[in-house]
Amino acid sequence: MTRKGILFYSTLQVQQKIEQSNDSLLIQKYQTWKAQCATLAQYLQMSLEEKASQQITPAVEAELLANTNFLEKELSLASKDFKLNFAQESMQWQDLQALLAANEALVDIVRIEYTVPNTTQTNQIYATLLLTANQSLPQLITLNTEGTLDTRYYTYYLNKINNQNSDDYSYGQFWSKIQAKLPPSISQ
Protein backbone atom coordinates (compact mmCIF):
# COMPACT_ATOMS: atom_id res chain seq x y z
CA MET A 1 0.00 0.00 0.00
CA THR A 2 2.84 2.38 0.78
CA ARG A 3 4.25 1.99 -2.73
CA LYS A 4 0.85 2.75 -4.29
CA GLY A 5 0.57 5.86 -2.14
CA ILE A 6 4.03 7.05 -3.16
CA LEU A 7 3.28 6.45 -6.85
CA PHE A 8 -0.06 8.23 -6.59
CA TYR A 9 1.52 11.20 -4.78
CA SER A 10 4.34 11.35 -7.33
CA THR A 11 1.85 11.29 -10.20
CA LEU A 12 -0.15 14.10 -8.63
CA GLN A 13 3.00 16.18 -8.20
CA VAL A 14 3.94 15.78 -11.86
CA GLN A 15 0.41 16.65 -12.95
CA GLN A 16 0.39 19.77 -10.74
CA LYS A 17 3.79 20.92 -12.02
CA ILE A 18 2.69 20.52 -15.62
CA GLU A 19 -0.58 22.35 -14.98
CA GLN A 20 1.25 25.15 -13.12
CA SER A 21 3.76 25.54 -15.94
CA ASN A 22 1.34 27.77 -17.88
CA ASP A 23 2.56 26.03 -21.03
CA SER A 24 -0.73 25.35 -22.80
CA LEU A 25 0.85 23.01 -25.35
CA LEU A 26 2.53 20.93 -22.63
CA ILE A 27 -0.73 20.77 -20.66
CA GLN A 28 -2.68 19.70 -23.76
CA LYS A 29 -0.11 16.99 -24.59
CA TYR A 30 -0.21 15.70 -21.01
CA GLN A 31 -4.02 15.52 -21.00
CA THR A 32 -4.02 13.77 -24.38
CA TRP A 33 -1.37 11.32 -23.16
CA LYS A 34 -3.44 10.51 -20.05
CA ALA A 35 -6.58 9.96 -22.15
CA GLN A 36 -4.70 7.71 -24.57
CA CYS A 37 -3.24 5.66 -21.69
CA ALA A 38 -6.74 5.19 -20.29
CA THR A 39 -8.03 4.07 -23.70
CA LEU A 40 -5.16 1.58 -24.04
CA ALA A 41 -5.98 0.20 -20.60
CA GLN A 42 -9.60 -0.27 -21.68
CA TYR A 43 -8.48 -2.10 -24.84
CA LEU A 44 -6.38 -4.47 -22.75
CA GLN A 45 -9.39 -5.41 -20.65
CA MET A 46 -11.65 -6.13 -23.63
CA SER A 47 -12.24 -9.59 -25.01
CA LEU A 48 -11.63 -10.25 -28.70
CA GLU A 49 -15.40 -10.26 -29.28
CA GLU A 50 -15.80 -6.83 -27.65
CA LYS A 51 -12.96 -5.45 -29.74
CA ALA A 52 -14.49 -6.87 -32.92
CA SER A 53 -17.93 -5.43 -32.14
CA GLN A 54 -16.39 -1.98 -31.61
CA GLN A 55 -14.13 -2.32 -34.67
CA ILE A 56 -10.94 -2.14 -32.65
CA THR A 57 -8.47 -3.94 -34.84
CA PRO A 58 -4.83 -4.74 -34.00
CA ALA A 59 -3.88 -1.92 -36.37
CA VAL A 60 -6.02 0.55 -34.39
CA GLU A 61 -4.40 -0.60 -31.13
CA ALA A 62 -0.91 -0.40 -32.64
CA GLU A 63 -1.54 3.12 -33.94
CA LEU A 64 -2.82 4.31 -30.55
CA LEU A 65 0.17 2.74 -28.81
CA ALA A 66 2.59 4.40 -31.25
CA ASN A 67 0.87 7.79 -30.78
CA THR A 68 0.95 7.38 -26.99
CA ASN A 69 4.66 6.47 -27.04
CA PHE A 70 5.38 9.45 -29.29
CA LEU A 71 3.56 11.81 -26.91
CA GLU A 72 5.43 10.27 -23.97
CA LYS A 73 8.76 11.02 -25.67
CA GLU A 74 7.68 14.60 -26.38
CA LEU A 75 6.57 15.06 -22.77
CA SER A 76 9.86 13.62 -21.53
CA LEU A 77 11.79 16.16 -23.58
CA ALA A 78 9.58 19.05 -22.44
CA SER A 79 9.26 18.18 -18.74
CA LYS A 80 12.04 16.74 -16.60
CA ASP A 81 9.47 15.88 -13.90
CA PHE A 82 7.51 13.79 -16.40
CA LYS A 83 10.66 12.06 -17.57
CA LEU A 84 11.69 11.16 -14.02
CA ASN A 85 8.28 9.69 -13.15
CA PHE A 86 6.84 8.21 -16.34
CA ALA A 87 9.32 7.73 -19.14
CA GLN A 88 10.46 4.17 -19.41
CA GLU A 89 13.82 3.26 -20.76
CA SER A 90 13.68 0.35 -23.14
CA MET A 91 15.31 -2.64 -21.51
CA GLN A 92 16.35 -5.81 -23.28
CA TRP A 93 16.78 -9.24 -21.71
CA GLN A 94 20.54 -8.87 -22.16
CA ASP A 95 20.46 -5.83 -19.83
CA LEU A 96 18.80 -7.91 -17.14
CA GLN A 97 21.17 -10.79 -17.71
CA ALA A 98 24.14 -8.51 -17.14
CA LEU A 99 22.79 -7.78 -13.64
CA LEU A 100 22.64 -11.46 -12.64
CA ALA A 101 25.35 -13.12 -10.57
CA ALA A 102 26.50 -16.61 -11.57
CA ASN A 103 24.34 -18.18 -8.85
CA GLU A 104 21.15 -16.20 -9.65
CA ALA A 105 18.26 -16.68 -12.05
CA LEU A 106 15.48 -14.41 -13.24
CA VAL A 107 12.04 -15.99 -13.53
CA ASP A 108 9.28 -14.12 -15.35
CA ILE A 109 5.88 -15.78 -15.26
CA VAL A 110 3.65 -14.84 -18.18
CA ARG A 111 -0.09 -15.46 -18.55
CA ILE A 112 -1.06 -15.95 -22.18
CA GLU A 113 -4.71 -15.77 -23.11
CA TYR A 114 -5.83 -17.11 -26.45
CA THR A 115 -8.96 -18.08 -28.35
CA VAL A 116 -9.39 -21.80 -28.92
CA PRO A 117 -9.31 -22.40 -32.72
CA ASN A 118 -12.72 -22.69 -34.41
CA THR A 119 -14.56 -21.54 -31.24
CA THR A 120 -15.25 -18.36 -29.30
CA GLN A 121 -13.90 -19.96 -26.10
CA THR A 122 -10.89 -18.30 -24.52
CA ASN A 123 -8.31 -20.17 -22.53
CA GLN A 124 -5.04 -19.34 -20.86
CA ILE A 125 -1.71 -20.94 -20.28
CA TYR A 126 1.14 -19.92 -18.06
CA ALA A 127 4.70 -19.94 -19.22
CA THR A 128 7.96 -18.94 -17.64
CA LEU A 129 10.91 -17.19 -19.13
CA LEU A 130 13.98 -18.38 -17.26
CA LEU A 131 17.22 -16.43 -17.55
CA THR A 132 20.59 -17.08 -15.97
CA ALA A 133 23.90 -15.28 -16.36
CA ASN A 134 25.33 -18.01 -18.61
CA GLN A 135 22.47 -18.64 -21.06
CA SER A 136 22.64 -17.60 -24.69
CA LEU A 137 18.84 -17.02 -24.74
CA PRO A 138 16.03 -16.99 -22.17
CA GLN A 139 14.44 -20.42 -21.80
CA LEU A 140 10.68 -20.82 -22.27
CA ILE A 141 8.99 -23.27 -19.90
CA THR A 142 5.29 -24.03 -20.31
CA LEU A 143 3.74 -24.49 -16.87
CA ASN A 144 0.19 -25.51 -17.63
CA THR A 145 -1.68 -26.08 -20.85
CA GLU A 146 -5.10 -27.01 -19.47
CA GLY A 147 -5.92 -23.54 -18.14
CA THR A 148 -6.34 -24.85 -14.59
CA LEU A 149 -3.78 -22.76 -12.71
CA ASP A 150 -6.30 -19.91 -12.41
CA THR A 151 -9.12 -22.16 -11.31
CA ARG A 152 -8.69 -25.58 -9.77
CA TYR A 153 -5.06 -25.36 -8.59
CA TYR A 154 -5.36 -21.79 -7.37
CA THR A 155 -8.49 -22.61 -5.36
CA TYR A 156 -6.79 -25.67 -3.91
CA TYR A 157 -3.75 -23.60 -2.94
CA LEU A 158 -5.89 -20.90 -1.28
CA ASN A 159 -7.84 -23.49 0.68
CA LYS A 160 -4.62 -25.00 1.99
CA ILE A 161 -3.34 -21.59 3.07
CA ASN A 162 -6.63 -20.46 4.62
CA ASN A 163 -6.99 -23.72 6.55
CA GLN A 164 -3.28 -23.76 7.43
CA ASN A 165 -2.89 -27.27 6.04
CA SER A 166 0.33 -28.67 4.63
CA ASP A 167 0.44 -28.75 0.86
CA ASP A 168 2.65 -31.20 -1.00
CA TYR A 169 0.73 -30.82 -4.26
CA SER A 170 0.87 -27.15 -5.33
CA TYR A 171 4.64 -27.04 -5.67
CA GLY A 172 4.38 -29.62 -8.44
CA GLN A 173 1.86 -27.46 -10.31
CA PHE A 174 3.58 -24.11 -9.94
CA TRP A 175 7.34 -24.49 -9.40
CA SER A 176 8.68 -27.99 -10.07
CA LYS A 177 9.11 -27.50 -13.83
CA ILE A 178 11.09 -24.32 -13.19
CA GLN A 179 13.35 -25.89 -10.59
CA ALA A 180 14.06 -28.82 -12.90
CA LYS A 181 15.46 -26.41 -15.50
CA LEU A 182 17.71 -24.49 -13.11
CA PRO A 183 21.41 -25.25 -13.48
CA PRO A 184 23.18 -26.72 -10.41
CA SER A 185 25.05 -23.43 -9.84
CA ILE A 186 21.80 -21.65 -8.90
CA SER A 187 21.15 -21.64 -5.16
CA GLN A 188 17.68 -23.03 -4.55
Biotite code that builds the C-alpha atoms (Angstrom):
import biotite.structure as struc

atoms = struc.array([
    struc.Atom([0.000, 0.000, 0.000], chain_id="A", res_id=1, res_name="MET", atom_name="CA", element="C"),
    struc.Atom([2.837, 2.378, 0.778], chain_id="A", res_id=2, res_name="THR", atom_name="CA", element="C"),
    struc.Atom([4.250, 1.991, -2.730], chain_id="A", res_id=3, res_name="ARG", atom_name="CA", element="C"),
    struc.Atom([0.845, 2.751, -4.288], chain_id="A", res_id=4, res_name="LYS", atom_name="CA", element="C"),
    struc.Atom([0.566, 5.860, -2.140], chain_id="A", res_id=5, res_name="GLY", atom_name="CA", element="C"),
    struc.Atom([4.025, 7.047, -3.163], chain_id="A", res_id=6, res_name="ILE", atom_name="CA", element="C"),
    struc.Atom([3.282, 6.448, -6.849], chain_id="A", res_id=7, res_name="LEU", atom_name="CA", element="C"),
    struc.Atom([-0.063, 8.231, -6.588], chain_id="A", res_id=8, res_name="PHE", atom_name="CA", element="C"),
    struc.Atom([1.517, 11.199, -4.781], chain_id="A", res_id=9, res_name="TYR", atom_name="CA", element="C"),
    struc.Atom([4.341, 11.351, -7.326], chain_id="A", res_id=10, res_name="SER", atom_name="CA", element="C"),
    struc.Atom([1.854, 11.289, -10.205], chain_id="A", res_id=11, res_name="THR", atom_name="CA", element="C"),
    struc.Atom([-0.147, 14.103, -8.630], chain_id="A", res_id=12, res_name="LEU", atom_name="CA", element="C"),
    struc.Atom([2.997, 16.183, -8.201], chain_id="A", res_id=13, res_name="GLN", atom_name="CA", element="C"),
    struc.Atom([3.936, 15.782, -11.857], chain_id="A", res_id=14, res_name="VAL", atom_name="CA", element="C"),
    struc.Atom([0.409, 16.653, -12.949], chain_id="A", res_id=15, res_name="GLN", atom_name="CA", element="C"),
    struc.Atom([0.394, 19.769, -10.743], chain_id="A", res_id=16, res_name="GLN", atom_name="CA", element="C"),
    struc.Atom([3.793, 20.918, -12.019], chain_id="A", res_id=17, res_name="LYS", atom_name="CA", element="C"),
    struc.Atom([2.693, 20.516, -15.622], chain_id="A", res_id=18, res_name="ILE", atom_name="CA", element="C"),
    struc.Atom([-0.585, 22.349, -14.977], chain_id="A", res_id=19, res_name="GLU", atom_name="CA", element="C"),
    struc.Atom([1.247, 25.150, -13.124], chain_id="A", res_id=20, res_name="GLN", atom_name="CA", element="C"),
    struc.Atom([3.761, 25.543, -15.944], chain_id="A", res_id=21, res_name="SER", atom_name="CA", element="C"),
    struc.Atom([1.338, 27.766, -17.878], chain_id="A", res_id=22, res_name="ASN", atom_name="CA", element="C"),
    struc.Atom([2.559, 26.025, -21.027], chain_id="A", res_id=23, res_name="ASP", atom_name="CA", element="C"),
    struc.Atom([-0.730, 25.346, -22.804], chain_id="A", res_id=24, res_name="SER", atom_name="CA", element="C"),
    struc.Atom([0.846, 23.007, -25.354], chain_id="A", res_id=25, res_name="LEU", atom_name="CA", element="C"),
    struc.Atom([2.526, 20.932, -22.630], chain_id="A", res_id=26, res_name="LEU", atom_name="CA", element="C"),
    struc.Atom([-0.729, 20.766, -20.665], chain_id="A", res_id=27, res_name="ILE", atom_name="CA", element="C"),
    struc.Atom([-2.675, 19.698, -23.760], chain_id="A", res_id=28, res_name="GLN", atom_name="CA", element="C"),
    struc.Atom([-0.111, 16.990, -24.588], chain_id="A", res_id=29, res_name="LYS", atom_name="CA", element="C"),
    struc.Atom([-0.211, 15.697, -21.015], chain_id="A", res_id=30, res_name="TYR", atom_name="CA", element="C"),
    struc.Atom([-4.019, 15.519, -21.002], chain_id="A", res_id=31, res_name="GLN", atom_name="CA", element="C"),
    struc.Atom([-4.021, 13.773, -24.383], chain_id="A", res_id=32, res_name="THR", atom_name="CA", element="C"),
    struc.Atom([-1.369, 11.317, -23.158], chain_id="A", res_id=33, res_name="TRP", atom_name="CA", element="C"),
    struc.Atom([-3.440, 10.508, -20.046], chain_id="A", res_id=34, res_name="LYS", atom_name="CA", element="C"),
    struc.Atom([-6.583, 9.956, -22.147], chain_id="A", res_id=35, res_name="ALA", atom_name="CA", element="C"),
    struc.Atom([-4.704, 7.707, -24.570], chain_id="A", res_id=36, res_name="GLN", atom_name="CA", element="C"),
    struc.Atom([-3.236, 5.660, -21.691], chain_id="A", res_id=37, res_name="CYS", atom_name="CA", element="C"),
    struc.Atom([-6.744, 5.194, -20.293], chain_id="A", res_id=38, res_name="ALA", atom_name="CA", element="C"),
    struc.Atom([-8.028, 4.071, -23.698], chain_id="A", res_id=39, res_name="THR", atom_name="CA", element="C"),
    struc.Atom([-5.155, 1.579, -24.044], chain_id="A", res_id=40, res_name="LEU", atom_name="CA", element="C"),
    struc.Atom([-5.980, 0.202, -20.601], chain_id="A", res_id=41, res_name="ALA", atom_name="CA", element="C"),
    struc.Atom([-9.599, -0.271, -21.677], chain_id="A", res_id=42, res_name="GLN", atom_name="CA", element="C"),
    struc.Atom([-8.483, -2.097, -24.838], chain_id="A", res_id=43, res_name="TYR", atom_name="CA", element="C"),
    struc.Atom([-6.376, -4.471, -22.749], chain_id="A", res_id=44, res_name="LEU", atom_name="CA", element="C"),
    struc.Atom([-9.393, -5.409, -20.648], chain_id="A", res_id=45, res_name="GLN", atom_name="CA", element="C"),
    struc.Atom([-11.650, -6.134, -23.632], chain_id="A", res_id=46, res_name="MET", atom_name="CA", element="C"),
    struc.Atom([-12.237, -9.594, -25.015], chain_id="A", res_id=47, res_name="SER", atom_name="CA", element="C"),
    struc.Atom([-11.632, -10.254, -28.698], chain_id="A", res_id=48, res_name="LEU", atom_name="CA", element="C"),
    struc.Atom([-15.398, -10.261, -29.275], chain_id="A", res_id=49, res_name="GLU", atom_name="CA", element="C"),
    struc.Atom([-15.797, -6.833, -27.650], chain_id="A", res_id=50, res_name="GLU", atom_name="CA", element="C"),
    struc.Atom([-12.964, -5.446, -29.740], chain_id="A", res_id=51, res_name="LYS", atom_name="CA", element="C"),
    struc.Atom([-14.491, -6.867, -32.923], chain_id="A", res_id=52, res_name="ALA", atom_name="CA", element="C"),
    struc.Atom([-17.926, -5.432, -32.144], chain_id="A", res_id=53, res_name="SER", atom_name="CA", element="C"),
    struc.Atom([-16.390, -1.982, -31.614], chain_id="A", res_id=54, res_name="GLN", atom_name="CA", element="C"),
    struc.Atom([-14.132, -2.319, -34.675], chain_id="A", res_id=55, res_name="GLN", atom_name="CA", element="C"),
    struc.Atom([-10.939, -2.141, -32.645], chain_id="A", res_id=56, res_name="ILE", atom_name="CA", element="C"),
    struc.Atom([-8.466, -3.941, -34.841], chain_id="A", res_id=57, res_name="THR", atom_name="CA", element="C"),
    struc.Atom([-4.833, -4.739, -33.997], chain_id="A", res_id=58, res_name="PRO", atom_name="CA", element="C"),
    struc.Atom([-3.885, -1.918, -36.367], chain_id="A", res_id=59, res_name="ALA", atom_name="CA", element="C"),
    struc.Atom([-6.021, 0.551, -34.392], chain_id="A", res_id=60, res_name="VAL", atom_name="CA", element="C"),
    struc.Atom([-4.396, -0.602, -31.135], chain_id="A", res_id=61, res_name="GLU", atom_name="CA", element="C"),
    struc.Atom([-0.906, -0.396, -32.639], chain_id="A", res_id=62, res_name="ALA", atom_name="CA", element="C"),
    struc.Atom([-1.543, 3.122, -33.937], chain_id="A", res_id=63, res_name="GLU", atom_name="CA", element="C"),
    struc.Atom([-2.824, 4.306, -30.553], chain_id="A", res_id=64, res_name="LEU", atom_name="CA", element="C"),
    struc.Atom([0.169, 2.740, -28.809], chain_id="A", res_id=65, res_name="LEU", atom_name="CA", element="C"),
    struc.Atom([2.586, 4.400, -31.250], chain_id="A", res_id=66, res_name="ALA", atom_name="CA", element="C"),
    struc.Atom([0.868, 7.790, -30.775], chain_id="A", res_id=67, res_name="ASN", atom_name="CA", element="C"),
    struc.Atom([0.953, 7.376, -26.994], chain_id="A", res_id=68, res_name="THR", atom_name="CA", element="C"),
    struc.Atom([4.658, 6.473, -27.040], chain_id="A", res_id=69, res_name="ASN", atom_name="CA", element="C"),
    struc.Atom([5.378, 9.454, -29.290], chain_id="A", res_id=70, res_name="PHE", atom_name="CA", element="C"),
    struc.Atom([3.561, 11.807, -26.908], chain_id="A", res_id=71, res_name="LEU", atom_name="CA", element="C"),
    struc.Atom([5.431, 10.271, -23.972], chain_id="A", res_id=72, res_name="GLU", atom_name="CA", element="C"),
    struc.Atom([8.757, 11.023, -25.672], chain_id="A", res_id=73, res_name="LYS", atom_name="CA", element="C"),
    struc.Atom([7.683, 14.602, -26.378], chain_id="A", res_id=74, res_name="GLU", atom_name="CA", element="C"),
    struc.Atom([6.571, 15.060, -22.774], chain_id="A", res_id=75, res_name="LEU", atom_name="CA", element="C"),
    struc.Atom([9.860, 13.619, -21.535], chain_id="A", res_id=76, res_name="SER", atom_name="CA", element="C"),
    struc.Atom([11.791, 16.156, -23.582], chain_id="A", res_id=77, res_name="LEU", atom_name="CA", element="C"),
    struc.Atom([9.583, 19.051, -22.439], chain_id="A", res_id=78, res_name="ALA", atom_name="CA", element="C"),
    struc.Atom([9.263, 18.181, -18.743], chain_id="A", res_id=79, res_name="SER", atom_name="CA", element="C"),
    struc.Atom([12.039, 16.739, -16.601], chain_id="A", res_id=80, res_name="LYS", atom_name="CA", element="C"),
    struc.Atom([9.465, 15.880, -13.900], chain_id="A", res_id=81, res_name="ASP", atom_name="CA", element="C"),
    struc.Atom([7.510, 13.787, -16.404], chain_id="A", res_id=82, res_name="PHE", atom_name="CA", element="C"),
    struc.Atom([10.665, 12.056, -17.572], chain_id="A", res_id=83, res_name="LYS", atom_name="CA", element="C"),
    struc.Atom([11.688, 11.157, -14.024], chain_id="A", res_id=84, res_name="LEU", atom_name="CA", element="C"),
    struc.Atom([8.283, 9.689, -13.155], chain_id="A", res_id=85, res_name="ASN", atom_name="CA", element="C"),
    struc.Atom([6.841, 8.214, -16.342], chain_id="A", res_id=86, res_name="PHE", atom_name="CA", element="C"),
    struc.Atom([9.322, 7.729, -19.137], chain_id="A", res_id=87, res_name="ALA", atom_name="CA", element="C"),
    struc.Atom([10.462, 4.166, -19.408], chain_id="A", res_id=88, res_name="GLN", atom_name="CA", element="C"),
    struc.Atom([13.822, 3.261, -20.759], chain_id="A", res_id=89, res_name="GLU", atom_name="CA", element="C"),
    struc.Atom([13.683, 0.351, -23.136], chain_id="A", res_id=90, res_name="SER", atom_name="CA", element="C"),
    struc.Atom([15.311, -2.644, -21.509], chain_id="A", res_id=91, res_name="MET", atom_name="CA", element="C"),
    struc.Atom([16.347, -5.814, -23.280], chain_id="A", res_id=92, res_name="GLN", atom_name="CA", element="C"),
    struc.Atom([16.780, -9.240, -21.711], chain_id="A", res_id=93, res_name="TRP", atom_name="CA", element="C"),
    struc.Atom([20.537, -8.867, -22.158], chain_id="A", res_id=94, res_name="GLN", atom_name="CA", element="C"),
    struc.Atom([20.456, -5.827, -19.834], chain_id="A", res_id=95, res_name="ASP", atom_name="CA", element="C"),
    struc.Atom([18.796, -7.909, -17.141], chain_id="A", res_id=96, res_name="LEU", atom_name="CA", element="C"),
    struc.Atom([21.173, -10.793, -17.715], chain_id="A", res_id=97, res_name="GLN", atom_name="CA", element="C"),
    struc.Atom([24.143, -8.511, -17.139], chain_id="A", res_id=98, res_name="ALA", atom_name="CA", element="C"),
    struc.Atom([22.791, -7.784, -13.641], chain_id="A", res_id=99, res_name="LEU", atom_name="CA", element="C"),
    struc.Atom([22.641, -11.462, -12.643], chain_id="A", res_id=100, res_name="LEU", atom_name="CA", element="C"),
    struc.Atom([25.347, -13.120, -10.575], chain_id="A", res_id=101, res_name="ALA", atom_name="CA", element="C"),
    struc.Atom([26.504, -16.605, -11.573], chain_id="A", res_id=102, res_name="ALA", atom_name="CA", element="C"),
    struc.Atom([24.339, -18.181, -8.847], chain_id="A", res_id=103, res_name="ASN", atom_name="CA", element="C"),
    struc.Atom([21.154, -16.202, -9.651], chain_id="A", res_id=104, res_name="GLU", atom_name="CA", element="C"),
    struc.Atom([18.257, -16.678, -12.047], chain_id="A", res_id=105, res_name="ALA", atom_name="CA", element="C"),
    struc.Atom([15.480, -14.412, -13.237], chain_id="A", res_id=106, res_name="LEU", atom_name="CA", element="C"),
    struc.Atom([12.038, -15.989, -13.528], chain_id="A", res_id=107, res_name="VAL", atom_name="CA", element="C"),
    struc.Atom([9.281, -14.118, -15.349], chain_id="A", res_id=108, res_name="ASP", atom_name="CA", element="C"),
    struc.Atom([5.879, -15.776, -15.265], chain_id="A", res_id=109, res_name="ILE", atom_name="CA", element="C"),
    struc.Atom([3.649, -14.841, -18.176], chain_id="A", res_id=110, res_name="VAL", atom_name="CA", element="C"),
    struc.Atom([-0.090, -15.462, -18.545], chain_id="A", res_id=111, res_name="ARG", atom_name="CA", element="C"),
    struc.Atom([-1.058, -15.951, -22.178], chain_id="A", res_id=112, res_name="ILE", atom_name="CA", element="C"),
    struc.Atom([-4.713, -15.767, -23.113], chain_id="A", res_id=113, res_name="GLU", atom_name="CA", element="C"),
    struc.Atom([-5.828, -17.114, -26.449], chain_id="A", res_id=114, res_name="TYR", atom_name="CA", element="C"),
    struc.Atom([-8.963, -18.082, -28.347], chain_id="A", res_id=115, res_name="THR", atom_name="CA", element="C"),
    struc.Atom([-9.388, -21.803, -28.922], chain_id="A", res_id=116, res_name="VAL", atom_name="CA", element="C"),
    struc.Atom([-9.311, -22.398, -32.718], chain_id="A", res_id=117, res_name="PRO", atom_name="CA", element="C"),
    struc.Atom([-12.720, -22.695, -34.410], chain_id="A", res_id=118, res_name="ASN", atom_name="CA", element="C"),
    struc.Atom([-14.560, -21.538, -31.242], chain_id="A", res_id=119, res_name="THR", atom_name="CA", element="C"),
    struc.Atom([-15.248, -18.364, -29.298], chain_id="A", res_id=120, res_name="THR", atom_name="CA", element="C"),
    struc.Atom([-13.899, -19.955, -26.102], chain_id="A", res_id=121, res_name="GLN", atom_name="CA", element="C"),
    struc.Atom([-10.891, -18.299, -24.520], chain_id="A", res_id=122, res_name="THR", atom_name="CA", element="C"),
    struc.Atom([-8.311, -20.173, -22.526], chain_id="A", res_id=123, res_name="ASN", atom_name="CA", element="C"),
    struc.Atom([-5.044, -19.342, -20.858], chain_id="A", res_id=124, res_name="GLN", atom_name="CA", element="C"),
    struc.Atom([-1.709, -20.936, -20.278], chain_id="A", res_id=125, res_name="ILE", atom_name="CA", element="C"),
    struc.Atom([1.138, -19.924, -18.057], chain_id="A", res_id=126, res_name="TYR", atom_name="CA", element="C"),
    struc.Atom([4.700, -19.941, -19.215], chain_id="A", res_id=127, res_name="ALA", atom_name="CA", element="C"),
    struc.Atom([7.958, -18.943, -17.643], chain_id="A", res_id=128, res_name="THR", atom_name="CA", element="C"),
    struc.Atom([10.913, -17.188, -19.128], chain_id="A", res_id=129, res_name="LEU", atom_name="CA", element="C"),
    struc.Atom([13.984, -18.376, -17.258], chain_id="A", res_id=130, res_name="LEU", atom_name="CA", element="C"),
    struc.Atom([17.218, -16.431, -17.554], chain_id="A", res_id=131, res_name="LEU", atom_name="CA", element="C"),
    struc.Atom([20.592, -17.080, -15.967], chain_id="A", res_id=132, res_name="THR", atom_name="CA", element="C"),
    struc.Atom([23.896, -15.282, -16.358], chain_id="A", res_id=133, res_name="ALA", atom_name="CA", element="C"),
    struc.Atom([25.330, -18.008, -18.613], chain_id="A", res_id=134, res_name="ASN", atom_name="CA", element="C"),
    struc.Atom([22.471, -18.645, -21.063], chain_id="A", res_id=135, res_name="GLN", atom_name="CA", element="C"),
    struc.Atom([22.641, -17.601, -24.692], chain_id="A", res_id=136, res_name="SER", atom_name="CA", element="C"),
    struc.Atom([18.842, -17.023, -24.742], chain_id="A", res_id=137, res_name="LEU", atom_name="CA", element="C"),
    struc.Atom([16.031, -16.990, -22.168], chain_id="A", res_id=138, res_name="PRO", atom_name="CA", element="C"),
    struc.Atom([14.442, -20.415, -21.803], chain_id="A", res_id=139, res_name="GLN", atom_name="CA", element="C"),
    struc.Atom([10.682, -20.819, -22.265], chain_id="A", res_id=140, res_name="LEU", atom_name="CA", element="C"),
    struc.Atom([8.991, -23.270, -19.897], chain_id="A", res_id=141, res_name="ILE", atom_name="CA", element="C"),
    struc.Atom([5.287, -24.025, -20.307], chain_id="A", res_id=142, res_name="THR", atom_name="CA", element="C"),
    struc.Atom([3.744, -24.490, -16.872], chain_id="A", res_id=143, res_name="LEU", atom_name="CA", element="C"),
    struc.Atom([0.194, -25.510, -17.629], chain_id="A", res_id=144, res_name="ASN", atom_name="CA", element="C"),
    struc.Atom([-1.679, -26.084, -20.853], chain_id="A", res_id=145, res_name="THR", atom_name="CA", element="C"),
    struc.Atom([-5.104, -27.007, -19.474], chain_id="A", res_id=146, res_name="GLU", atom_name="CA", element="C"),
    struc.Atom([-5.915, -23.538, -18.135], chain_id="A", res_id=147, res_name="GLY", atom_name="CA", element="C"),
    struc.Atom([-6.338, -24.852, -14.595], chain_id="A", res_id=148, res_name="THR", atom_name="CA", element="C"),
    struc.Atom([-3.780, -22.759, -12.709], chain_id="A", res_id=149, res_name="LEU", atom_name="CA", element="C"),
    struc.Atom([-6.297, -19.914, -12.413], chain_id="A", res_id=150, res_name="ASP", atom_name="CA", element="C"),
    struc.Atom([-9.117, -22.164, -11.309], chain_id="A", res_id=151, res_name="THR", atom_name="CA", element="C"),
    struc.Atom([-8.688, -25.584, -9.775], chain_id="A", res_id=152, res_name="ARG", atom_name="CA", element="C"),
    struc.Atom([-5.057, -25.364, -8.594], chain_id="A", res_id=153, res_name="TYR", atom_name="CA", element="C"),
    struc.Atom([-5.359, -21.790, -7.372], chain_id="A", res_id=154, res_name="TYR", atom_name="CA", element="C"),
    struc.Atom([-8.492, -22.611, -5.361], chain_id="A", res_id=155, res_name="THR", atom_name="CA", element="C"),
    struc.Atom([-6.785, -25.674, -3.908], chain_id="A", res_id=156, res_name="TYR", atom_name="CA", element="C"),
    struc.Atom([-3.746, -23.599, -2.936], chain_id="A", res_id=157, res_name="TYR", atom_name="CA", element="C"),
    struc.Atom([-5.886, -20.903, -1.283], chain_id="A", res_id=158, res_name="LEU", atom_name="CA", element="C"),
    struc.Atom([-7.840, -23.488, 0.679], chain_id="A", res_id=159, res_name="ASN", atom_name="CA", element="C"),
    struc.Atom([-4.616, -25.000, 1.986], chain_id="A", res_id=160, res_name="LYS", atom_name="CA", element="C"),
    struc.Atom([-3.338, -21.587, 3.065], chain_id="A", res_id=161, res_name="ILE", atom_name="CA", element="C"),
    struc.Atom([-6.629, -20.464, 4.616], chain_id="A", res_id=162, res_name="ASN", atom_name="CA", element="C"),
    struc.Atom([-6.993, -23.724, 6.546], chain_id="A", res_id=163, res_name="ASN", atom_name="CA", element="C"),
    struc.Atom([-3.283, -23.756, 7.433], chain_id="A", res_id=164, res_name="GLN", atom_name="CA", element="C"),
    struc.Atom([-2.887, -27.274, 6.043], chain_id="A", res_id=165, res_name="ASN", atom_name="CA", element="C"),
    struc.Atom([0.325, -28.671, 4.630], chain_id="A", res_id=166, res_name="SER", atom_name="CA", element="C"),
    struc.Atom([0.443, -28.747, 0.862], chain_id="A", res_id=167, res_name="ASP", atom_name="CA", element="C"),
    struc.Atom([2.654, -31.196, -1.001], chain_id="A", res_id=168, res_name="ASP", atom_name="CA", element="C"),
    struc.Atom([0.727, -30.823, -4.259], chain_id="A", res_id=169, res_name="TYR", atom_name="CA", element="C"),
    struc.Atom([0.871, -27.149, -5.328], chain_id="A", res_id=170, res_name="SER", atom_name="CA", element="C"),
    struc.Atom([4.642, -27.043, -5.675], chain_id="A", res_id=171, res_name="TYR", atom_name="CA", element="C"),
    struc.Atom([4.382, -29.615, -8.443], chain_id="A", res_id=172, res_name="GLY", atom_name="CA", element="C"),
    struc.Atom([1.861, -27.462, -10.308], chain_id="A", res_id=173, res_name="GLN", atom_name="CA", element="C"),
    struc.Atom([3.582, -24.106, -9.939], chain_id="A", res_id=174, res_name="PHE", atom_name="CA", element="C"),
    struc.Atom([7.344, -24.492, -9.396], chain_id="A", res_id=175, res_name="TRP", atom_name="CA", element="C"),
    struc.Atom([8.676, -27.989, -10.067], chain_id="A", res_id=176, res_name="SER", atom_name="CA", element="C"),
    struc.Atom([9.112, -27.497, -13.833], chain_id="A", res_id=177, res_name="LYS", atom_name="CA", element="C"),
    struc.Atom([11.090, -24.318, -13.188], chain_id="A", res_id=178, res_name="ILE", atom_name="CA", element="C"),
    struc.Atom([13.346, -25.888, -10.588], chain_id="A", res_id=179, res_name="GLN", atom_name="CA", element="C"),
    struc.Atom([14.056, -28.820, -12.905], chain_id="A", res_id=180, res_name="ALA", atom_name="CA", element="C"),
    struc.Atom([15.463, -26.408, -15.502], chain_id="A", res_id=181, res_name="LYS", atom_name="CA", element="C"),
    struc.Atom([17.713, -24.486, -13.111], chain_id="A", res_id=182, res_name="LEU", atom_name="CA", element="C"),
    struc.Atom([21.410, -25.252, -13.483], chain_id="A", res_id=183, res_name="PRO", atom_name="CA", element="C"),
    struc.Atom([23.179, -26.715, -10.415], chain_id="A", res_id=184, res_name="PRO", atom_name="CA", element="C"),
    struc.Atom([25.050, -23.430, -9.843], chain_id="A", res_id=185, res_name="SER", atom_name="CA", element="C"),
    struc.Atom([21.803, -21.654, -8.899], chain_id="A", res_id=186, res_name="ILE", atom_name="CA", element="C"),
    struc.Atom([21.148, -21.643, -5.164], chain_id="A", res_id=187, res_name="SER", atom_name="CA", element="C"),
    struc.Atom([17.685, -23.030, -4.553], chain_id="A", res_id=188, res_name="GLN", atom_name="CA", element="C"),
])
